[in-house]
Each structure stands twice: as C-alpha cells, then as structure tokens.
Amino acid sequence: MADPSSYRPKPGQIPDSPGVYKFRDEHRRVIYVGKAKSLRQRLASYFQDLANLHPRTRTMVTTAASVEWTVVSTEVEALQLEYSWIKEFDPRFNVKYRDDKSYPYLAVTMNEQYPRVQVMRGHKKKGVRYFGPYGHAWAIRDTVDLLLRVFPVRTCSAGVFKNATRTGRPCLLGYIGKCSAPCVGRIPAEEHRELAEEFCDFMAGRTGTYIRRQERQMMDAAEEMEYERAARLRDDIEALKKAMEKSAVVLADATDADLIALAEDELEAAVQIFHVRGGRVRGQRGWVTDKVEAVTTADLVEHALQQLYGEETGDSVPKEVLVPALPEPLEPVQEWLAGRRGSNVSLRIPQRGDKKDLMETVRRNAVQALGLHKTKRASDLTTRSRALEEIAEALDLDSAPLRIECYDISHLQGDDVVASMVVFEDGLQRKSEYRRFEIKGFEGQDDVRSMHEVITRRFRRYLAEKEKTGEWADGEGAPGGETGPVEEDGRPKRFAYPPQLVVVDGGRPQVAAARRALDELGIDDIAVCGLAKRLEEVWLPGDDDPVVLPRSSEGLYLLQRVRDEAHRFAITYQRAKRARRFRASPLDDVPGLGEARKQALIKHFGSVKRLRSATIDQICEVQGIGRKTAESIAVALAQAAPAAPAVNTATGEIMEDEPVEADEKSAAPEPTTGSAEEPVSAGTSDERRGQET
C-alpha cells in the first residue's frame, strides 16, 4: 500500500486551470482518469487525511504511485480528453461499462452507386444513413421485408450483385418484385437512388406525406379502372402501415429525442436508453455500470452521455436528451453535445406530460434490468453453491448456510414500527416462511432496541416449539416425514426451523443487539452478521473491523439480495399499516368500541358494507358485542353517509371496502393487544401493492 504523501506534488506545481489528470500505479498502469475545472483544487482533495476520504477513493490513492495531468483551454476540451483517455486506458477505478453487445442499425449505403439496405454494427461510416439502434437484428429484417414491397431497394452483397451483373440474371428478390434489380438494368442508377432516398425519408419519420400520396394514386387508378394497379397500391399502403405499427407513436410533433434512465444501488447501476425518432421508439439499448468509484446520479448521467455520443456526430445526436439528473456543471456538457451534433442540444429533466410518462417507462426498464442482472445468478445451482461457500469462508462458518434469515426494521420517524423476516433456503427465496412483526411498547427511532426485540421474539418461539416437540433431526422423528415439527393440518410450525445464519440490515450496533438476544436465550449455534447499506460491509459480532467481500463475489450478491428483499418486505408492510391507520371508519364514532371489537366485527361480517346491512340481532352474535353496543353501532352506521373510496397513501390505489378473503388476511387491521407475527404467502395483497418499493 503506497503512502499518497510520497508522490504528492509540491505546492505551486499544480496549475489552477481546467485539465485532465491520471493516477498511475507502481507498474505505470493508469488506474484512474478524471477531469476538473481547477486541477489544483481537485487534486488537493485527494491528498488529505485518509480517514476523511471515501473508502473507494482511499483505495485508489493508496494503490496509485504517481499522478500526472494535462492542462486544456476549456471544460469542454477536458470532457473530450477524459473520454478519450478512459477509452484508451480502461482504468480500473473509473466507471466500467459492460455493454455486452454491439447494437445493430438499419443502414443505407448512400455512398455507393447503387445504395444497399443492410444490417450494420460497429463504427459508423461516412456517407451511410443509419436508423436505430434496434434491440435485435431480426427486428430490422422484419421491417425491411415489409418495406421492400414499396421500396424495392437493393439488399444483396457486393459479390451477389457482381455475379448477377455478369450473368444477366437477378436474384430471387428480383424475380418476386422485392428488388428493382438495378444489377440487370431494370432501373437506372438515378431512379434507384431516388428509391433509396424515399426509403430513408420514410424511416426518418416522414410517413404521412408518402402514404397520402399512395392513397391518391390508388384512388386515381380505381377511377381509371386500373384495378390491378389499385390493388397493388392498396397492398403497399397496408404494408407501410404494418411497418409503422411496429413502432407506435409515443411523443407528439415528430419529436427526436433520447431518453436516459438509471436504476442504481451502492455497487452497480443499470442504464437504459430509448431512441425516439419522429415521435416513435426506433430503438432501445442498455448496459450495467460497475460503480468502482464514488459517483452520484449526475455523474452517472455524464458518463452515459460520453458512452452514447463520444463517437457520434450529426443527426446521430438528437436535438433533445432527457435525463433523470443534470450533470454539474451543465454548460460544458451541453456545449460538448452541441459540438458533436453541429447545433444546439437540449439536455433537461422532463417535468410533466408524455415525456415524463415515457421517462417513467424507461426507468422501469432500468429497474428490471438491474434486478435481472442481480438475480440471474440465483437460477444457476452451481453459482448458488459457490455463493454459499464464499459466505461460509468469509464468516468462518463450519458449513455453508443452507437457511438464511434476514431481519429489517422499518418506521416513519419512530411511528408504526414494524420488522420483517425473510428466508432464503439454498440461495432461493422461501416466501411461504416470511414473517412480519409489529413492534409496540416504546416510541422513537431505536432500531437497535427494535432489532433486539424481534430476534428475541422469533427465537423464543423457536425454543418453545422445540421444547413441545422435542429434539428432532432432518428427515427423522417428524410426523408425516416432514423435516421438522408440523401442525395438525400438516403445515410446518411457524418458527420451527432454525437458520444457520441470521443477517440483520445494519452495522455493528444492530449485529451486537442480535447476538445479545441470542445469548440471552442460550442459543450459541446460530451465526450472526450484518450488512451495512452504505459501503456493503459485512459486520460480525465483537469485531472492530468489517469483513469486506470482493466486489465480484457471488457471496456478496446473495447477501445483497437477502438484505434488499427484507427491506422491501418491511417497507411494504409499514406503508400498508400506515395507510390503514389513516383510513377513517364509521365505527370510530361508536362510544366504547375498541380496536379489538372493531376487528371482531369486520372479521365476522367481512366488510363495513355488510355490517351496515346487518340487523341488531345479527350484530349481537359477534362475541363481546352486547345489545346496547349493537344498537349504538346500527345508529352510527345509519347516520354515516357512504364514504368515498379511500386512497392508500402508500400506493395511490383506491382501497375498496371488500370482504377479507383467506389469502388477504395479512391486509386485515392489526390487533391492538400484544404484538403480531404473521405468516405471509407470496400472493398477499400487501406484497402485490408493494412490488415497486
């Protein structure tokens, strides 16, 4: 590990001007490239007390052995030089782009005597018109196949074209009318070029004029009783409309724009781009960014712009680029984009209307892409096994933790404190064994105390059920061949299975609270660790320093998935609970009617609507409801006007007054006495409402 002071430049050596700097390691390899408006101020920020640096920055400066810089005239030049050096040196501490493929474009070679329509990848060539990019090459071929009926432009390779010219026989497309066959002189070069230009105009979005012209020609042919020509024009129009349907209009006024959205966590970010041309989505692309350095959303946007337009010029850079956050400073980036395009480029955040709605669609695609990237490893048995082995090795466990339980606390400024427990077995979710906890008895944002209570309650139940059924081993001594205690109906007992590893969402304090709770119960055969969100560090009880798993570790990915699922499940429950608390009920006005009897009434009748239509005698059938109370309930419900549909403040959904079905019991109001631990199936209404959190 190098000491940054050993290569720190002397005072006055660094110029106070824009420029680009490089950090090199002891082998002279470039490990980081950055730009700055003031090189002196930026580089000085690296050479300070290591304790004040971000951990990733600290790792970079201690890995480096030298620093050098290049002065430029403007911030725009610094942006261009930074991009060039990142592409040239591929520094390990810069943002990494893992774009796993080169995206195909629909290209028209207008630089040739007989322009050709084809699929092209890689670097763009001068004199070639490009449309796209497309997600798949087959999407281009489908579009071209529809348009060749109307625009029979050449699509054959140079070898096929020369062979047809030599033999005087066109290819198959020439015989079936999908090529004008300039190779055999059926059409002169000038007319073929005009045909290619019309094809380009149509692909560029100028579709309405051409279709209207075709329709007029069809009507004229019909009036002149040229029915075969009219029928062909009709079929051509249908082919054009079908090709247009493949890319529906998403923005009005034939807008040309690129929309960039991000989904990120502490280690990675997914970037998604929609290319809109002529108001239609002409292509989509995306990649995953490895956040090796400490970057903000604005920094990621700037890197994405460099990735997208670093080698583009002209119309390939659209007039408008919509982003989730603006780079800082904004002016150099806009000037750089304008230089690439040759005219002004609008870089902004959409605030309302169709563009904001489309940006939300792009964001959802980014969220899905990040989720797929993180979970695709879980589908592979070998990868899951390796992840469990890495966790066992990092935490010094005797064996791989086949059952992992993770706990998270959620509240709103100390109110409605709840906790979640999620279960992963063999690296996969076990949603049937998820549990939710309602924490009562104290107020405030005390996550440590809440964690201690949750762990105590969960494992106290485990010990109680273990004592009832006696010791048992997997596959032995359990009724019905189960691998543990079961209820009379054959279902597993709620807390019968002990985990090999308990993961808590938090750092050293939460881990200490969980370990203390287990020690108080006399449980010493269950490992405990915590995963801190900020730096993805793994904390063990009693250790002063965290365990840092490699960034590419499968074990770290699994722990992240477990932690993120516990957080999602906890916040979903907390929001739903808060929404129910704020939902007004006519029963609130009944004097002497507490929460427990309100729940008993709702449980008995299924909804307030059915309770309103019940008779006093039917209300008296509910346990704990006397005749006087039943009469008060009937009067209160009669006086209360039917309420407007309540809105769930967490999700924005209208909460209908419906009966509580068997699979929606988790959505019923919670009891006020004691605390609740509830089994929740994978299909509960709360979880369906909270999938996006």
HELIX and SHEET records of a PDB file:
HELIX    1   1 PRO A    4  SER A    6  5                                   3    
HELIX    2   2 LEU A   39  TYR A   46  1                                   8    
HELIX    3   3 LEU A   50  ASN A   52  5                                   3    
HELIX    4   4 PRO A   55  THR A   63  1                                   9    
HELIX    5   5 GLU A   75  PHE A   89  1                                  15    
HELIX    6   6 ALA A  137  LEU A  147  1                                  11    
HELIX    7   7 ALA A  158  THR A  167  1                                  10    
HELIX    8   8 LEU A  172  TYR A  175  1                                   4    
HELIX    9   9 PRO A  182  VAL A  184  5                                   3    
HELIX   10  10 ALA A  189  MET A  203  1                                  15    
HELIX   11  11 GLY A  208  GLU A  223  1                                  16    
HELIX   12  12 TYR A  227  GLU A  245  1                                  19    
HELIX   13  13 THR A  297  TYR A  309  1                                  13    
HELIX   14  14 GLY A  314  SER A  316  5                                   3    
HELIX   15  15 LEU A  330  ARG A  341  1                                  12    
HELIX   16  16 GLY A  353  THR A  375  1                                  23    
HELIX   17  17 LYS A  376  SER A  379  5                                   4    
HELIX   18  18 LEU A  381  ALA A  394  1                                  14    
HELIX   19  19 LYS A  431  GLU A  433  5                                   3    
HELIX   20  20 ASP A  447  THR A  469  1                                  23    
HELIX   21  21 PRO A  479  GLY A  481  5                                   3    
HELIX   22  22 ARG A  508  GLU A  520  1                                  13    
HELIX   23  23 GLU A  554  PHE A  582  1                                  29    
HELIX   24  24 PRO A  586  ASP A  589  5                                   4    
HELIX   25  25 GLU A  595  PHE A  605  1                                  11    
HELIX   26  26 VAL A  608  ARG A  612  1                                   5    
HELIX   27  27 ILE A  616  CYS A  620  1                                   5    
HELIX   28  28 ARG A  627  GLN A  639  1                                  13    
HELIX   29  29 ALA A  662  ALA A  667  5                                   6    
HELIX   30  30 SER A  685  ARG A  689  1                                   5    
SHEET    1   A 3 VAL A  30  ALA A  36  0                                        
SHEET    2   A 3 GLY A  19  ARG A  24 -1                                        
SHEET    3   A 3 SER A  66  VAL A  71 -1                                        
SHEET    1   B 6 LYS A  96  ARG A  98  0                                        
SHEET    2   B 6 ARG A 280  ASP A 290 -1                                        
SHEET    3   B 6 GLU A 268  ARG A 277 -1                                        
SHEET    4   B 6 ALA A 257  GLU A 264 -1                                        
SHEET    5   B 6 GLU A 320  LEU A 322  1                                        
SHEET    6   B 6 SER A 346  ARG A 348  1                                        
SHEET    1   C 3 VAL A 117  MET A 120  0                                        
SHEET    2   C 3 TYR A 105  VAL A 108 -1                                        
SHEET    3   C 3 ARG A 129  PHE A 131 -1                                        
SHEET    1   D 6 LEU A 428  GLN A 429  0                                        
SHEET    2   D 6 ASP A 415  GLU A 425 -1                                        
SHEET    3   D 6 ARG A 403  LEU A 412 -1                                        
SHEET    4   D 6 LEU A 501  ASP A 505  1                                        
SHEET    5   D 6 ALA A 527  ALA A 532  1                                        
SHEET    6   D 6 GLU A 537  TRP A 539 -1                                        
SHEET    1   E 4 LEU A 428  GLN A 429  0                                        
SHEET    2   E 4 ASP A 415  GLU A 425 -1                                        
SHEET    3   E 4 ARG A 435  GLU A 438 -1                                        
SHEET    4   E 4 GLU A 677  PRO A 679 -1                                        
SHEET    1   F 2 ALA A 646  VAL A 647  0                                        
SHEET    2   F 2 ILE A 654  MET A 655 -1                                        
END                                                                             
